Amino acid sequence: AGDPELERRVRALLRAEDAADGFLETPVARVQDAARSLPDDAHIGPYRLVRPLGGGGMGDVFLGVQEEADFRRYAAIKVMRQGAPAGFAERFARERAILAGLGHPGIARFLGGGTTDDGRAFFVMEHIEGERLDRYCDRRVLSIRERVELMRQVCLAVQHAHGNLVVHRDLKPSNILVTAEGAPKLLDFGIAKLLSSDAPEETRTGFRLATPEYAAPEQIRGDPISTATDVYALGVLLYESLCGHRPFSAAEASGRALASDPAPAPPPSLAAGRFATRQLPDGDQETVTPEDVSAKRRTEPTALRRRLQGDLDNIVARALRFAPEERYVSAAALADDLERWLTGRPVRARPDSLLYRTSKFVRRNRAATLVGVALALTLVIAALVTLLQNQRIRTESARVAAERDRALAVQGFLLESFGASGGDALAGDSVTVRQVLDGQAAQVEDAYAGQPATRAEMLHVLADGYERLGAWEPAERWARRAVEERRSLAGGAADADLARSLTLLGWILRERNALDEAEASMAEALSVWRTLEADSAGLSRTLNDLSGVLMSQGRLDEAEPMAREALEIRRATLPANDRGIAITANNLANVLGLQGRHEESAELLREAVAILEETLGPYHRRTLTARRNLAVRYGWLGDWERSAEIGKQLVDGFERLGSDDLGLAFAMEAYGGALWRTGALPQADSVLDRGLAIASARSDGAHEVSAWLHLQKAALRQSADRREEALEQVRAAVDVYDRMYDDHPMLATTLGRLGAMATDPSERVRAHRAAAEMWTRLEGDADARTLRASAAWGQALVADGRPRDALPLFEALAHTLAATPDADPLSAPAPHLGRAEALAALGDTAAARTALEEATPLLTGEADVTANREWKARVEALLRGTGGP
């Protein structure tokens, strides 16, 4: 078509395709080679290799079996081929990382990965017993309705991948297996692309990028790809499933990609009447007749054509539009139209409109049609004015249609935008997700100026996108704009959209440690949900998130009932294995753990982990996070061996994801803490150091995981009797918390720990005073933690030679205890022991003895603890030194 460079690329792509082989389309010779290279009793990890399943350019795929005393499990194991070309290792690792991040019933489940003894990477997938999509449909003689339902499920699986910013790029029948139960499973992400990746891709002509018959025009040309690329391939699959033919051959698809104004594919209803000749595997040919095609769909040719005419033709035509922006905005939108067809509702796809056909005509005949276009526009404007004058009342159906259009526009907003980051940039680096978001943010205010409801939703989506990237400043800015817009639209009424945006804003503020503002935002959202009394999903989400804010504030008694209510709602309204239940169970478990109710916490965490492993797989980030919490809980229960075992699995899991972020740092904190308690001190130290390095790089060290890692290192060094090094680590933890919070329970607790460990008397006084004053601000005078911190402050003053300053503290402590009927029993002797010690230091032995006698009967029950007994012994020794008894 006049472009030699494009023609060169397409020819190179065709040559690459001729030499390529797919996941389950491997030449017999290659499978035989793999079988001959398979030694007897070969193992990879716990799996014994049974036989080759297939292979591709990057590696071989084997059937493996894990045989234990009480179970047998089969899996598909893909192994990097020895001596694979340069660049394949990175591509193999990318496929593994992509699969590990997906969790959907329609996608083969990732089970793990690693490196073989000879240094080759591998990963393990769920083994799917099934047939490729086209053969399953034909062998089962599925009707058109059954085929449409199957394709709808495939679209939803693809949408899940898109929702995780993954474009498959090689959708074809052999990459979709259907089980005996009729469930489609998406396979082979070997050339998939992470839309968030900012790394350059492989040279286009050096690798198999797609199968031309199923590839979108922009993919064949080597232009940037997007989710619309997969939508096109879904359209080809749907076309073939309906009428038994592909819309274009490989040569036709490639030539069409280069055309400036290509003709559309013939509709499936017309193609169903074609005769076609196909090459058989044995070299013979067969002719496919309309009778053959219709018989495999349980009908006859005329009835099949009638069945496909209209809505199904239109759905396919929209998915196969030449321009990406004219296709369905997402795989979910295509699935929605298929669902509409199945249920007899109007579909969104329509025949090409007059405006669409006219624009095509004008593109070919600009000069000749200028006057005609102007006249047409004048007539259209006049018609619109008349329509607007006459249509004074909007019907309910029009309102519903507008809401549907708005929802689909928003649904495609980010995914379609991310197409810019999907392929090779012809003149530079690939665009990152952050850059795409920034680009959308720059135009969102103006682009939807006349559509305030849609603009508000776009603002919300932008805030959510930035939040998922951890870009808190723009996330907060756009969330505040969304709240502002929706508050204006609501006009003072209770509004579900406003509640959603308030909850999102609250979550972002929590991540920014603006806990008071976060609480206020979520509390307002909760009030809206309570007023509406309708949206259980929105109510449970806000309850769950608000309980997390209260937990971060240390207000555990308030956090627990909210988390429990959220869990009760989700148990009552969601399937038993829904991940929403797991998320809330994990949240409640964290609250219970902080309350010291470790067995209850562990029980909930075991439930959460089981659900997440079933629904998302063992190596999904959410699953790993819940398992990390379970590892910590086992530690509190004293089972450090089990905690260390889970901790190692966590670190391996995050590393398999290619993760080098705070999730891995959290895993290393749990693993390192368990290791030193099992006696593996050098290994624990190394793990904790690496966790600290990651946390410092990812958060400038101002994150709670940094403080936890410092405290683990302090405990490790203290156990090795390296007190000064331990003290330095506690000081570092205090510094982290001080940068994060003004007043916070963890900061107050760590200050108390610093005071207990400090060797310098003045540092002890400063630390205990800061802790006591902070607990007073947080919990009030009568809280047990305030009482104990105040007693420690008084003792530090006496030890620093300032007994006169300590006496008022102990007097105030006595007053508080006397005025508080249910006061902390452990603190009951403290005012008397403190006064006795201070008075003895001042030389008033008689008054000191009286105070000690008052303390003695209180040293029973919960107060009979080592710290109080040692305090009493210290006072007695002091009295003996001053001539006392």
Secondary structure, 3 states (H helix, E strand, C coil): CCCHHHHHHHHHHHHHHHHCCCCCCCCHHHHHHHHHCCCCCCEECCEEEEEEEEECCCEEEEEEEEECCCCEEEEEEEEECCCCCCCHHHHHHHHHHHHHCCCCCCECCEEEEEECCCCCEEEEEECCCEEEHHHHHHHCCCCHHHHHHHHHHHHHHHHHHHHCCEECCCCCHHHEEEECCCCEEECCCCCCEECCCCCCCCCHHHCCCCCHHHCCHHHHHCCCCCHHHHHHHHHHHHHHHHHCCCCCCHHHHHHHHHCCCCCCCCCHHHHCCCCEEEECCCCCEEEECHHHHHHCCCCCHHHHHHHHCCHHHHHHHHHCCCCHHHCCCCHHHHHHHHHHHHCCCCCCCCCCCHHHHHHHHHHHCCCCCHHHHHHHHHHHHHHHHHHHHHCCCCCHHHHHHHHHHHHHHHHHHHHHHHHHHCCCCCCCCCCCHHHHHHHHHHHHHHHCCCCHHHHHHHHHHHHHHHHHHCCHHHHHHHHHHHHHHHHHHHCCCCCHHHHHHHHHHHHHHHHCCCHHHHHHHHHHHHHHHHHHCCCHHHHHHHHHHHHHHHHHCCCHHHHHHHHHHHHHHHHHHCCCCCHHHHHHHHHHHHHHHHCCCHHHHHHHHHHHHHHHHHHCCCCCHHHHHHHHHHHHHHHHCCCHHHHHHHHHHHHHHHHHCCCCCHHHHHHHHHHHHHHHHCCCHHHHHHHHHHHHHHHHHHHCCCCHHHHHHHHHHHHHHHHCCCHHHHHHHHHHHHHHHHHHCCCCHHHHHHHHHHHHHCCCHHHHHHHHHHHHHHHHHHHCCCCHHHHHHHHHHHHHHHHCCCHHHHHHHHHHHHHHHHCCCCCCHHHCCHHHHHHHHHHHHCCCHHHHHHHHHHHHHHCCHHHCCHHHHHHHHHHHHHHHHCCCC
